[in-house]
């Protein structure tokens, strides 16, 4: 028996807890990786759409500064 936090735990129980902890850590790591991939894709799509909007502003006669300002403000407005 091993005493942990005032409880007596058998070696078998500790092994099971270690397995559960390892599985939980693996799940959290996988979830974090999935969320990171989703975030990366969202940023990539935002960049592509921002560039497209910027190019369209230039075609409409905006100067470069106006086009950048409008595009950024538009994309920020969408994120709120």
ZIBEL-V950231 format. One record per helix or strand of 3 or more residues. SS is the DSSP state (H for helix, E for strand). FROM is the first residue (numbers start at 0). LEN is the number of residues. If there is no record, write none. Layout:
ss = <SS | SS>
from = <FROM | FROM>
len = <LEN | LEN>
This chain:
ss = <E | E | H | H>
from = <1 | 6 | 10 | 63>
len = <3 | 3 | 49 | 16>
